């Protein structure tokens, strides 16, 4: 089992920086690693991605010394099981609306006595049976290293951020895109009202002793949230960066720039 880059950053009082992608391509995790990312979020929630591709992307991330985190679709025991058994070092959990959901996520992702995760001694995470003669160190490392990230994405959830953060998830991110929609805006993560609510919820999370996280849309956005106190920053998405770059380049080329 490799170390967890996110936990290493936190232990050094540093910001964990990475990216997220909906594109089912292992090379993206390798590119992120070569660029210096600490983690790579593999998105299952909004992407039509299969389990074998998730496994290949986890392998690619770890080969590039990047911690693979999987954004799952829901709090589901079997999904948690195969993703973690495949070697994911963290889970990102959408739509955390209450303490019960957060507690259930923690229980399903941790072995007894901390949780109720079931064991397969032949899994990739367990070295394909290599730890079978003495499983205790593996179990303890897994419980200690697994990162859990809760997404608070509704006005009701952010209002209860401090209460939900009493549960043992490591990081809470305010999903500004969905939050803005549910606050009545078409899509406005930068709207002053959305930013105000986000800051209040993140302050509640950090006051509860948890890490605040954010998806930053550009470099300035990332720096502003780091200055606010966030220690986990997802910087944009490879597909968004490509789209923006190509759009600008094609426009300049066509106009003779």
N, C-alpha and C positions, 0 to 999 in steps of 0.2 A: 504494500500500500504506500502510495506516495504521500508527501506532506500536502497540506491544504494551503495554497498561496494566500487565500483570503485571511485565514486565521494567522498566518505568519505576518501579514501586514498589520492586522489588528494588534498582535502581540508587540509589534515595534512602534505602536501608536502612529501608524501611517495609513493613508487612504488606499483602499483597494479599488483598482481601476480596471475596467474591462469593457466588453461590448456584448451585443445580443444580435442574433440573426434568426430569421424565419426560413432562410435558404438552406435546404438539406445538403450541405456540401462540406465534407470534413476539411478540405483545404482552407476554409475560412478560419477555422480554429488555429491551424498552423500559421497562417498569416498574422493573426492576432498575437500569437505567441512570439513570433519573430519581431513584431512591433513593440513588444514589452508589456502586453496585457497580463494582468494577474488572473483573470477568469474569463470564461466564455460561456454565455447563456445560450443554450440550445432550446429553441422555442417549439414546444409541442402544442401550445394553446391555440395559436392562430395559423399554424402551418400543417399541411397534409404530409406529415412525416411518419415513417414507420419505425418500428422498434429496432430493426437491424441497422438502419441509418443512424439512429441515435447512438447505438453502440459504436459505430465507426467514428462518429464525431467525438464521443468521449475518448476513444483511443487516440485520435488525432490531437485533441487538446492536451492530454497527458504527455504525449510524445513531445509536445512543444513547451512543456513545463507551465501549462495553464490549467487552472482548476476548472473542470467542467461542471456547470450548473444546468439543470434541466428545468425549464418552466413547464410544469405539468398542466393538465386540463382541469383537474378537480382533485379533491381530497378523496382518493380511492386506494384502498389497501393494496390491491394487486399492481396498480400502476407504480406506487411508491416502491413496492418490492422489486419489480424487475428493473426499474431505473437505477435503484441503489445497488442491486446485485450486479448490474452492468458496469459499475465503477463510478457513477456520478458522485461528486464530492459535495454536492448541494442540491437543494430543491427550491424552486421559486413557486409559490403557491398563490394563485389568483383569487380574488374575491373573498378575502378574509373579512367576514362581517361581524364575528363575535368571538368571545373567548373559547367557546366550546369547539369551534372549527379549528382555532389555533392549537388548542390542547390536543385534539385528535391528530392533527398533522404531526405534532411532536411525538406522540405515542407510536404512530405507524412508522416513523423513521428511525426509531431507536430500539435496540435490543433490550430485553429484560436485564436488570431490574428497572431500567429507566423508562422503557416502553413495551410495546407488544409486537415488534417486528419479528417475523419468523425467519428461520435460518436455513440457508442452503450452503453446506460446506464445500460444494463443488462450483460455486459461482465464480465469476471473474473477480469480483471484489475480494473473495476469499482465496485468491490465487489458484483457482481451479482445483481446489482440494489440497493445496500445498500447506495450509494451516491446520489441517484436520487433526494432526497429532496433538496440537495445543491451540485451541481456538480462543482462549481467554484474551491474549494480547490483541488479536484481531477485533474481537467484540468491543474491547475497551477503546481501541483506537477509533473504531467506527463511530461509537457513541460520542467520543470527544471531538472528532473532526468534522462530522457532517454539519454543513451549514444550512440553515432554514431561513428563507426570506418570505415574509408575508406581504402581499399587495393589498393595500387599503384603497378602494377604488370607488367609493360612494360617499355621499354626504353623511349617511348614517354611520359608516365605518370610521370615517375620520373624526366624527364627533366622539366616538368611543375609543380613539386611538390609545389614550393613556391606560384605559381599562384592558383593552386587548393585549397591550404590550406587557401586561403582568405575566402572560404566558411565556414559555421558554423558547420562543423563536429568536433568532440572533439579530435579524435585520428587518426593518419595516420600510417599505417604499410606498409613497403616495402616488398612485397612478393618475397623474394629472390629466391625461387625455380622457379617460373614462369619467373621471371626476368632473371635468368641465362639461361633458355631455349631460351628465346627471344634474348639474347645476343650471342647466337650461341654455348652454352655449353650443353652437354647432361643432366646434372643436377649437378650444382656446386654452391650451395649457399655460400660456403666458399672461392670460387675463389677470389683472390685479386682484380680483376677488378670488380667483383660483389660487394664486400665489399666496395670498393672505391665509386662506384655509390650510394650504399645504404647510406653510411655516408653523402654524399653530399646532397642527397634528404632529409634525416632526419634532417640535419642541416637547410635546407630551410624551412621545416615544423615547426621546433621549433622557427626559426627566425620569422615566421608568427604568433607565439603565440599559436600554437597547440601542443598537446602532441605527442611525437614520440613513436612508438610501434614496437615490433619485435616478431617473433616466434623464440624462442631460442631452439637449438637442444640439448644442454646439459648445465650443471651448469656453466661451464667456459664461454660458449657462452653467457648465460644470464648475467653474471657479467660484461663481456666486454661491452655489450650494455647498461647496467645500468650505467657503468662508463662513457660511451659516452653521456649519458643524457636521455636515454629512460625511460619513467615512466609507461609504460604499457607493461608487458612481459608475453607472452604465453609460458609456459614451456612445451615443448614436447607434447606427446599425450599418454593416458593410453595404447592404443593398441601397440604403438611403444615401450614403456617401457616393457610391457609384452613380446613382441616378442624378444626384445634384451636379456632380462633376461633369458627367456626359452632357447634361442639358446645357450647362454653361459653355462647355467647349464647343458643342455643335452650333450653338447660337453664334458664338464669336467667329467660327470658321465660315459659316454661311454668310455672315455680314462682312467678311473680308478682314477681320481683325488679325 
